[in-house]
């Protein structure tokens, strides 16, 4: 998704990332992915030049989730030294937090004028086993309504379509 990395948009992106991970049944990764994308977008907002336009991408391959942010600033990020314990510094810790909560992270040039900063999270431990899923019903199986005024719905289609009901009057 392409956006301007403005503080008002970061919350929206967090909600989109969370919704996508719920859709992929990767709920245990939501907090870490949302934190990581927040830190990367905040860095774009604070440091990227000439503009704040960026692209956020999420990719799930086998057992790894990769979240990346691409911007137009060719300067690669330099992690700040982690402040000593007990200090109240709140700036300069973003990449250190990304490094701490992710499996791996990095940055690479993207063409002549831009870069991609990314992090990965292990997804193998949270992907549900096939045997744990309920058995799939055949398209011929139907739900018979105990209410005669409600039309029976094909179970196979109902699981892939928006919820609807029909009342016969």
N, C-alpha and C positions, 0 to 999 in steps of 0.2 A: 504494500500500500504506500502510495506517495503522499507526503504531507509536509507542512511547515512545522519544524520542531519548536513549537511555542508551548509555554507552560499549560495553556488551556487545552491543548491537544494531547498532552501526554497521558492524562487520565482516560481519554477516549481510547487511545492505543492500548493501554493496559486492559481495558474491558474487552477490546477486540481479541487480544492475545488470549485472555482468560477464556472467552467464549470458544475460540478455535481449539484450545487444548481440551476443554470439556467435550467438544464435538469428537475429538480424537480419543476420548477416554483416557486422557493423560492428566487428570485432576491433580495428582501429587506434584506435578511440575509447575503448576500455576504460579505459586508464590515466587519461586526462583526466576522463572521466565519473566514475570511482570517486573520484578526488581531489576533484572538485567536490562530489559528494554528501556525501563525508566532511566537508568544510569546512562545508557548509550544515547538516548534522545536528549537528555540533559546536557551531555557533552557537546552534541551538535548545537544545541541552543546557545551554550556559553562560548564555544570556541570556533565553530565552523565559519569560514569565509569563502566566498563572497556572500552567500545567502544561507538560509536555514532550511532549504528544501532537502528532503531526504526520502529514502525508500526503506521501509521495514519489510523484511522477508522472514518467513518461518518455513523450515523444511524438515520433514520427518522421513528419515531413511533408516530402514532396518531398526536398529536399537539406539538411534541418536537423533536428538532434536537440535537443529542449528537455527539460531536467531541471529540475523545480521541487520546492520543499519549502514546504508550507503549514502554518502553525502558528496558535495562538490569541492570540498577542501582537500587538496592533495597532501597536506601535512599529516603524517602518521602520529597517533597519540603517544605521549610519553607518560607512563604511569608515575604519579607523584610518590615520593617516599611516604610510606605509611607512618602517620604521626605516632609518637610514643603513647603508650597507654596512659589514660588519665587526662590527656589534653582535650580541649573542647572544640578542636578544629572540625568544621563540617565541610570544608572544600577540599578537593583533591583526593577524595577517597573513592570515587566512582569506579575506576578501573580496578582498584584493589578489591572492592566488593565484588565486582564481576568475576575476577580471578578466584576469589575465595568461594563463591557459590557455584561456580561452573566446573565442568569436567576439563574444559580447555577453552582458551580464547585467543584472539589475535587480531591483527590488522594487516591489510595488504593494499597496495595501490590499485586503483580502478581506472585504467586508462591514463590519460595525461592530466586530467584535472578531477581527481576525486579519490576516495578510498572507501573501503568496506571494513567495518569493525564487527566482529562476530564472537559468539560464544556457543558452546555446546553443553547439552545436558543429557545424561544417560536415560534412555527411555525403555530399555529392555526390562527393567524391574517393574515397570508399571503397566506394560502392555498385557491385557487380559489373555489368559490361555483360551484356546478354542473350546476345550472341554468345559470351561466355566460358563460359557454362554448357554442360554436356554435353547432348547431345540427349536429349529425354524419350522414354522408351519407351512404346509403346501398352499398354493394359491386357491385350492378348492375348499379349504377349511373355512368355515364361516362362523361368526358369532351370532347366536340366536338370541335376540333380545327378549327379556321377560316382559317387556312393555310392548303390546301389539301396535301401538301408535308410532314406534320407532323402527325404521327400516334396518334390517341386518346389514352389517358392513363386512366386506371381504377383508379378512385379517391381513393378508399379504399387502394389499394396497393401503390399508389404513396405517400400517407401520411406516410407509414411505411417503404419505401424503399429509397435508395439513389436517388437523382434526376438524371433522365436519359431522353434522348429524342432520338427518332428514326426518321430518315429522309428517306423517300421512294423516290428513284430516278429513 
